[in-house]
Amino acid sequence: MVLGSDQLKKINDAKQSIEVSEEMKSISDDEVKLTVQEEQYIIDSTETEQDAQMVREAAILAKKKKIATQKAKARINRSVPAEKLFHRPSYGYISATATYHTRDAYRFLLGRNPRTIVRNNQKVRQTRIVGLFEAANAVKNIEAGYQQGCYYATWTLVKIERQMQKIRELFAISQEQTNTMIKNATNLVFEPFSSRSPTTVTLDFRSSYAFHFSDLLTQYDILLRSVLSYRLHSIVSSEDYRLVELKMGTPLRELFHLTDTWEFVGREVVDEKNARLQDIEHRLGVLPDEILSGKLQPTIARVSNISLGGKSDE
């Protein structure tokens, strides 16, 4: 892949130390001038005015960078080699791994399109399930909408965070209830179920929410494994196992489904009470006052420099 000049500039700027970046921004173009000799050399060595302008801009940038480097060195330590100010470690991707042993957890990875199956000679309609990777991709788009000031993106992220907190609280209760059920059923202590060929997934999501989703799914898998060993030996019934699965699987499905209920709505549509707003409110709901005022914000999403709540600061 060939990078354009703008992309290369962004990469190089990211490698600069903060001090150099700040000094570069503080130096105005009027402070950096070419000498008469330098200007004449550019004219003599180029064939067109367009070429001359490109060389002129590069020469001014080089001078500007030299001044910024000197000022940055003075702020840090004059003994620091100048080139070290342009080799700051860049940001990178963060990945994690998760291993799933139960098929119920595996189904959450894949998700499911709506379909009709035959069970006991009867047709059964199965609803759509949003899988982990679909939810991860969707929540990334919701975060992008949040960065652009979309009220509905803000509201959706808040609802996602509330649902995650609810699930964590339910896990604690469900684990305690499960332990009591097993203790009442047997004096034996089984190791959690371990698959002979578990599914190990590399998680390289761009959204922090997606890692939280994966963590909850892993916790779901761990809970089911603690019961499955007893079910396979008929100490716990299939019905009891399914009750545990439903108790935690249902709120997980609801969480992933939340990522599928959002669409981008421009702030101007809401602020100006555009004609489209009534239809949007019918589909997505009426925004709470706390969202419109900016008092209620998600805590996990990255925050940009734009105004994310209430009226613009400009």
N, C-alpha and C positions, 0 to 999 in steps of 0.2 A: 504494500500500500504506500503510495506516494503522498507525503504530507504537503499541504499548501503552506504559503508563507505565514498566514495568520495562525495556523496550528503550530508551526515551528516557533513562532514568537511566543505563544502561550507556554510552550514547553520550556523555552529558555528563560522566560520571566519567572516561571515557577522554581527554577533552580537558583535564582538570586536570593541572597540573604534578605531578611525583612528590612534591615537598615538601608541596603542599596535600593530596594524597591521604594522605600519612603523618600529617600533623597532624590530618586529619579522623578517622582511625582512632584516634589517641591521645586524643582528647577524649571522655570518657564523657558519657552523657546527664545524669548527676547534676551535671556541671559547668555545664550550660546550663539556666537556669531562666527562666520568664516572670515578669514583675513582676505584682503584683496588678492594676495598671491594665490591662496587656496582656491578662490573663486575663479581666477583666470586659468589655473591649471585644470579645473573641472571643465571649463568651456573648451579649452584646447584639446582635451583628451577624449571628448565625447562627440558623437556625430549628430545627435538630435537633442532637442530641448527636453524631451521625455527622459532620455538617458541621463542628461545632465542633472535633472531634478532628482532622479533616483540616487545618483552618486552624491548629490548635495545633501539629501536627507540622511544617507548612511554616514556621511562625514560629521554632520551635526549630532547624530545619535552617538557616534563614537566619542565625540567631545563631551557630550552630556554624561555618558557613562563614566568617563574618566573623572569628571568633577564629582559625580555621585560616589564613585569609589573612594576618592580622597576624603570626602566628608564622612562616609560610612566608616572608614578606617579610624578616623579621629574619634568617632563615637564608640567604637569597640576597643581597638588596640592597634596602634600604628605599626606594631611588629607583625601583625597578621598579613601574610602574603595576599596580594590583591586577588589572585586567581581563586583563592579559597572562598571569597565572597560570592562566587558564581557557581559553586558546587554544593549547594544545599541539597540534602537528600529529598527526592521527590516523594509525593504521596503514592501509595500502592494499594493494590487490592488485598482485602482480608478474606480468608477462606476458613471454613471449619468442616468437620466431618461428623456425620451422624450415622448410627447403625440401628437398623430396625429388624426385630425378630418376629413380629406378628404380622399376619396377613391383613388384619384390620388396619394397622398403621400403614402398611404398604399401599392400601387402597387410597389412603389420604394423600400419598405422594402423587398418584396418577390422576385422581379425580374420576368423574364419570359423566358422560353425556346422558341425557334422558333416553330411556329405552323401555321396551316392553319385553318381559321374559315370561316363560311358561313355568309355573310352579304348581305341583299337584293338579295337573291338567287344567289349570286356570291361568289366564293371562294376567300378569301383574305389571303395573306401570311403575317404573323406578325413576325417581326425580334426578335432576342434575346435581352433581356434587363438585364443588370447586376444589381442585387439588392444590397441594402445596406450591408447586412451581407456577401454576396459573395465578394463585393468590400473590406469590412473590412478585411476579411481573406486574400484576394489577396495582399492588400497593406502591410500587415504584412510580407508576404514573400518577397515583393520587398524591404522592409527595411532591411531584413536579407541579401539579395543580395548586398545591398548598403554597409552594414557592412563588407562584404567579398570583397569589392573593385570592384564590377561589374559596369562597365561604363554604361551599358544600364539601370541598376537599378537607378543609379544617374540621368541619363537623364529622365527616366520616372517620378521620384519624382519631378524633376524640372518642367516638363510639368504639373504634377498634381497640384503643387502649383500655377503655372500661370493660370491654368483653374479655380481654386478656387477663385483667385483674380478677374478674369474676371466675374465670376458668382456674386460675391459680388457687383461689380460695376453695373452689369445688374439689380440686385435686386433693388438697389437704384433708378435707372432710371425707372424701371418697376413699382415700387410702386408709384412714382410721376405721371406717366402716368395713372395708374389705378385710383388714387385719382381724377385726372382731369376728367376722363371718368365718374366716379360716380357723381361727382359734376355737370356735365353737364346733367346728366340723371335725377336727382331728388334733391329735397330739404331735403329729409328725411335722417337721419343718422341711419343706421342699425348696430346692434351689429354684430361682426364677427360670422360666422356660427359656431355652437357648436354641435357636434354629441352627441346623447343620450348615445352612448356607444363608446367613443373614444378608440383608441388603445394606451395603455401606454407600453412603451418598456424600459426594464432595459438594459443599455449599459455598458458592462464590457469589452470593447475592450483592446487589448494589444498595439494597435498602436494609436498614437496621430492623425494621418491622419483620422482614422475612426471616431473620435469624431468631427473633422471638417466636414466630410461628413454628419454626423447626424445633425450638426448645420445648414448646408445649406439646408438639407431636411426639417428641422423644419421651417426655414425661408420661404421655398417654400410653406409649408402647411399654414402658417400664411397669406401669400399673397393670396392664393386661397380662404381661408376662408373669407377674406375681400371682395371678389367679389361674392362668392357663395350665400351669403344672398340676394344680389340684383338679381342674376340670378333666384333663386327659386321663386321670386315674379315678374318675367318677366320685371324688370326694366332694367336689362342688358341682352342682348341676349345670347343664348347658343354659338353663333359664337364668340362673344366678350370674353366670359369666356374661350373658347377653345384657342383663340389667346393668352390670358395671360398665360394659361397653357403651350402652345407650346413655348412661348418666354423664359420661365424659365425651362421648363421640358427638352427641347432639350439639353441645355448646361449641365444640371445635368446628363442626360443619357451619354453624351460624357465624362464627368468626371469619372463616374463609369466604363465606357468602357475602359478608359485608363489603369485601373488596370488589364485588361484582355489582354493587348497587349505586355506584357513583358515576357521574359524568361531569365534564367541565362546564361550569357556568361562569361567564365573565362577571366581574364585580359590578360593572356598569348596569348589567341586567337587574341585579338585586338593588343597588343603590338608587337607580332611577325608576324602580318598580316598572320595568319594561313590560310590554304586553305579553311577552313570553313567560313572565314570572308565574302566572296563575297555573299554566300547564306544567311548568317545572315543579311547582309546589305540590301539585296533584301527584306527580310521579315520585319525587324525591323527599317530600315533606316540607313543612314550614320551618325555616331556620330559627333556632332559639335566640332570644335577645342577647345572651352571653356570647354567642358566636358573632353576631353582627357588631357588638361593641368591642370585640377583641379581648374580653375578660377571660374567655375560655379558650385555651390553646393546648395542642398536643405537646407532650413532654419529650417524646422520642425523636420527632422529626427534626431535621436540620433546619436552622433558621437563616434566612437570607437577609439582606439589608433592606428589603422592601417592607412597607407597612402591611402587617398581616391581619390587622383587625381594626374595626372602626373606620373612620374617614382617613383619607390620605394626609400625611404630615406636610405635604407640599402645599 
